Amino acid sequence: MVLYFPPELTDLVIHSYAPPSTDGPIDKDAKATLLACGLVSKNWVPASRFLAFSQVTLKCNWENLHSFSNLIASPICSFRGLAREIVFIVPDVRPRVNTPNALQKLFTSILACLHAESIVIEGENRGTKKPILIREQLRLAFTQSFHATRARTAPTSLTLSSLLFESFSDLTLFLRSFPKLVSLRLYNLSFVLSNLSPHLPPQCLEILHIDGSQVVSMMVTWLMSFPQISTSPIRKLVIGDISQSRELGYLVGYVSSSRDVLECFEVKFREGWEVGGWGACFVLYSILDKLNESWQSY
């Protein structure tokens, strides 16, 4: 076990280790990691570098939620009050716990212990770009656990990556569990049903990253389907993986309606795709022209 931590260290990633059984003892490797982190949180963090050591990331494997819950509930886990981010990795298999109530109980215990400001849920695609299906029972368990811990912890940042939702409405319904969401990042999401949603967008959202052709068109259309979009608080909009002129077209109306508050706008094109033809050039010109009109008024 390493007892010395250099002053340059500001981030720490802790992985959960699966014990022989879900109710078994914590294995020696995980215990050594927890003890090492305990030394940091007790002896090093309370000094002047406390703020520098505020980004502690805990990664838990979806298949070993019980062991992860045992780890953070252990008395030797003295660093859990410093954790600012939880990363849930969804494997392409059914979880061992197969009832929503049991999953909800586990998620609630984890969220209650850590009080994380940032939540990351990503599909474990093992090097491929195939999105992993987030099954109905998992989505419901997450939703219920976030509602149960809302009074004690309210994450302000959410990242969803490499996931397949059964419908776009399922995604927007899930977002309702984050009433204080400020930053939202959506990467490589897909939907079985690309339906519009009646649910309101997050009202406090200021930073929005969208990556993936299907989610770009659906998300922008959804945001524009409500009258209050004219007073949208989104200050930074990043659109990635653009590969068609049609996707750019969705942005013209949105930029026009939200340009009074939009401070940063980025468009990233898919590698190898050239912005050619009058169609794409005209759309880009229209977006820049609308932004220029707004920013010149300041």
N, C-alpha and C positions, 0 to 999 in steps of 0.2 A: 504494500500500500504506500502510495506517495504521500509524504507528510509535508512537502514544501510546494507551495503554489506561487508561481511567478506573479509579480504585480501587474503584468500585461494581461493576465487572464481575466476576461470579463464575461465569457459565456461558458456554460457547463451543460453538457448533455448527459442525462442519466437514463440508461436502458433498463428495462425490467427483465428479470431472469425468471424462467418458469421453474418452480420447485418440483419435486417428484409428483406431487399431487396438488390440487388447488388449495387444500387445507394444510399442506405440509409446511415444514420450517423454511425460513429464508436461507437460500444457499450462501456459501461463503463468499463467492464473488460479488453478489449483490450486497451482502453485509459489509464487505470491505469498501465498496463504492459509497454506501451510505455513511460509513464512519468517516471516510475521507471528506465527503461533503459536509459532515457535521463539524469537522475541524475548521473548514473554511468559514462556515456560517458563524461559528462561535469565536474563533480567534482572529480572523482576518477581516470579515465583512463589517463588523461594527466600527471599524476605523473609518478614515476619510474616504475610502474607496467603496463605501456601501452602495452609492448610486451607480457606480460603474459595474457592480456585480448584481444588477437588477434583472438581467435577462437569463434566467435559469430555465432551460427547456427540459421537460420530462417526456420521454417517448415511451408509450406503452403499447405492446403488441395486443391486438384485439383478441387473440385467442387466449391470452393469459391475464384477463382482467382481474381475476381473483388474486393472483400473486401480486399484481401491481397494487391493488388496493391494500393488501397486507403490508407491502413495502412502505407506502407513504403513511400508514397508520402506526408503524412501528415506533417505539420510543427513541430509537437511534436516529430516526429521520428528523433531525433538528433543522434542516434547511427548508422544509416544505413551506414555511411562511414567506420564503423569498421567491418561490416559483411564480413566474409571470406568464408562462405559456405551457399548454398541454397539447401534445401531438398524438392523435389517435390514428393508427394505421389499420385500414380495413383490408383483410385478406380476401382472396377470391374463394372462400369456403364459408360454410355455415358456422356460426360461432358455437362454442360448446354450450353456452347458456342459451337455451332456445325459447325462453318466455320473456315477453316484454317487461313484466314486473321484476324479474330477477335482474335483467339488464339495467332497468331504471334504478334499482337499488344500488347497483355497483357504480353506475355513472354518478349518482347523487353523492355517494360517499367520497368519490374522488374529487368532485367539484367542491364539496364542502370543506375538504381538507386543504385544498391548494389555493382557492380564491384567485384563479388565474385571470389575467386581463385579456389574454389571447388564446383562441381555440383554433387548432388546425386538424382537419379531418381529411385524410388522403387515402386513395386506393393503392394497395401494394401490387403494382402491375409487373414487378420483376423485370424491368428493362423495356417492357412494351408500352405502347400508348393506349392500350385497351382500358377503358374506364371500368371500374369495379362496381357492380350493382350494390347500392345501399338498400338493403331489404326493408320492407315495411316495419318489421318488428324493431329493427335497429333505429330507424328514423323516429318511431314513436317513443322508444326508450330515451333517446337523446332529448326529444322535445319535452317529455315529462320531467326529466332530471333538470333541465335548464329552468323550467317553470318552478320546480321545487326549491331550487337554490337561488332564485332571482333576488330575494330579499337580502341575501348575504353576499352574493357575488354577481356582477353583471358585466360579462365580457364586452369589451369595446372593439375587439378585432376578431374577424372570422376569416379563415381561409379554407376553401373547399377545392380539392384537387383530385383529378382522375376518378371521378365518381359518375355512376349512371343512376339517375333518378327515374322512377316510373312515370313521372309527369312533371311538367314545369310547375304546376300548381303545388306539387309536393315540396319543391324547392322553396317557393315563396311562403308556403305555410311554415316550413322549418325556420325561415328567417324571422318569423314573428316571435320566436323564442328569444330574440336579442333586441329588446326595446332600446338599448343604449348603444347600439352598434354604430361606430364611427368609421371603421375601415372594413371593406369587404373585398376579398380577392377570390375570383372564380377562375380556375384553370382546368382546361380539358374536361369540361362537363358535357354530358349527353343526356337526352331524355327519350324515353320510349314514346311518350305522347307530348308533342310540342303545343300544348294548349295555353291560351291566355289565362291569367289568374285574376280572380276578383279581390285578392288580398292586397292591402296597401303596402307600398315599399317602406323600408325603414326610414323613420322620420328624422333621425339624427345623422344620417350617412353623409360623410364629407369626402371620403376617399374611396374610389371604385376602380378596381382592376378587373378587366374582362379579357379572357384569352380563350379562343375557340370559336369557330364560325357559327355553330348552332346557338351557343349561349349569347353571342353578341347580338344577333337579330332578335332573339326572344327577350333578352334583358332590356334592350333599348326600347322595344315596342311596349313592354310592360311598364317601364318608367314613364313613358309618354302617355299612357292610357288613363292617367289621373290628372285632373285639372290643377292640383297643387304642384305639379312638376314645374310650373312657372316660377315658383319660389323654392325650388330645390336647393338644399344646402350643399350639394356636391361641389367641392372646390377643385378636386383633382380627379381627372378621368384618364385612364390608361387603357387603350384598346390594343390587344395583341393578336398575332396570328391571322392577320387579314390576308385573304387570298382571292377575293372577288370584289369587283366594283360595287356589286349589289350591297355588300356589307357596309361599304362606306356610305352608301345612300341612306342607311338607317340613321347615320349620325348627324346628317344635315339638320333635320327637324329638331333633334334633341339639343344640339349645340345652339341653335337659334333661340330655343326657349329658355335655356339655362345660362346663356353667355354672361348675364349680369353678375353672376357669382362664381363662374368658372375661372380659376386662376391658372390651372395647368392642364394642358390637353396633349396627350401623346398617342400616336398611332404607330404600331409596329407591324411591318409586313412579314409574311411568311418567307423564310429563306428560299431564294430561288425564284420568287414571284416578282415580276417586273411590273411597275405601275405604268402601263402603256395604254394608248387609245384615248380618244376624246372623252369617253365616258368617265374613266377613273380620274383623269386630269381635271375635268369640269367639277366633279364632286369634291376633290381636294381643294380646288380653288374656292368653291362655295363655302366650305367650312372655314378656311382661312379668312375669307372676306368677312364672314359674319363675326368671327372672333376679333378681327381688326376693327370693325365698326364699334364693338363694345369696348375694347381696350383703349381706343382713341378718345372715348368719352370721359375717361378718368383725368 
